Amino acid sequence: MEPEPLLVVDAANVVGSVPDGWWRDRVGATTRLRDRLAPLRRHGLPGLPPPVEVVLVVEGAARQVAASAEVRVVAAESSGDDAIVALVRTEATARSCVVVTADRELRSRVAALGVEVRGPRWLTPGQGNQPTGSQLSEI
């Protein structure tokens, strides 16, 4: 049996990529992102067949966000980027892994470890990457 693919999401970067007032409520914005990611556990994404282990890496004020049944939350001790690199180094060695971030330096660091890197829009419904039809209402 193949190990579950791993999806690692840079919460600060993905939340910050949408100018929707997230800066007024970082915890709320990160919680909404976590909840939008939850269906990916069951439905997967192109190149990441279900079930997918979904990991949301949080930092700063968003460290208060708790895990859910479908999304593991890793609270970075300091740098979220360093936490993502460490996570990839230890957990992505024997399985498919995609890191979602637009941070150029982080993209370079994790790509050097041999994982696929995607931008935040890859997670956006309507970009051809998410489930369709009635499943979209879950995201």
N, C-alpha and C positions, 0 to 999 in steps of 0.2 A: 504494500500500500504506500502510495506517495505521501510525503508530508504535506500538510496544508500550506498553500502559498501564503506569503506574508505581505501585508500592505501596511507601510509605515507612513503616517501623515504628520507633517510638521504643522501643528495646530496654529502657532502664532503666525506663520507665513500664509497659510490657507485662509484663516480668518481675516488677516490684514489685506488680502487681495481683493476684498469686496468692500467698497466704501458705503457700508450700510449703517454706520453709527456704532460699530463694534467697540470703539474706543470708550464709549460711555458705559459699557457693560461687558467687559472682557470675559467674565465667567459665564454670563448668559450666552454670548456669541459662541464660546467654545462648547458649551453644553448643546446648543443647537447643532453645531457641526458634528459632535459625537452622535447625536440622534439621527442626523442625516446619513452618517456612515453605517449605522447599524444594519440596514438591509443588505449591505455588501457581503456580510458574513454568509448569508444564505444564497445570494444571487451571483456573487463574483463580479468580475469585470473582464474585458478582453485580455487574454493572457493570464488571468488569475481565476481559474475555475473554482467554484464553491466546493466545500466550505473554505472561506478565506479567514485567516487570522488577521483581524484589523487592530492596529495599535496606533493610538493617538498620543503623540508626545507633546506635553504641555510644559509651560514655564511661567515664571512670574505669578501674577494674580490668578491666572488660569489653573495653577496647581491645585486649586480647590475642587476642580471638576473630578467627579468620581467615575469609576468604570461603570459600564453597563454589562448586561449579560452577553452582548454581542461585540463590545468594543473594550479592549484593554487600554487603560490609561496609564502612561508612564510619566510621572512628575520629575522633570529634570532638576537635579540638585543645583545646578548653576546654568550652564549653557544648554539650551535645547538642541543646538546643532551637535555639540559633543555627545549628548545623550543618544541622539539618532545614530551617529557614527558608531558608538559603542554597541548599541542594539543590533545594528546591521552586522557588525563584526562578530558578535556572539551568536546571533539567531538566524542569519540568512545563509549560512555556509552550505547547507544541504537541501535547500528548497528555493523555489522561485520567490523573488522579492522585488517589490516596487516601492520606491520612496516618492512621496508627493511633496514637492516644494518648488518655489520659484527662486529661492536663495542661490545665487550663482556659486558662491564658495562651497556651500553644502552640497549642491549638485555635483560639483567636481570631486569633493571628498568621497561621497558614496559611490559615484560612478567608478572611481579608482578601485573600489572594493568589488566591482563586478556586478552591481545590481542595476536594474532599470530605474530611470528617474523620469518622472512626469510632472508637469505643471499643475497648479490648482484647477485649471479649467477642465482637466481630464475627469474630475469628479462631478462636473456640472451636468445636470440633466439636459438633454437636448444636444449634447456634443457627440452623440452616437456611442457613448461609452457605458451608459447605465441601462438597467432594465427598462423595458418599454411598457406601454399600456397601463394596466391597473397597478403594476408594480411601482410606477413612478410616484404614485401618491404616497408611497411609504418612505420616499427619500426626502 
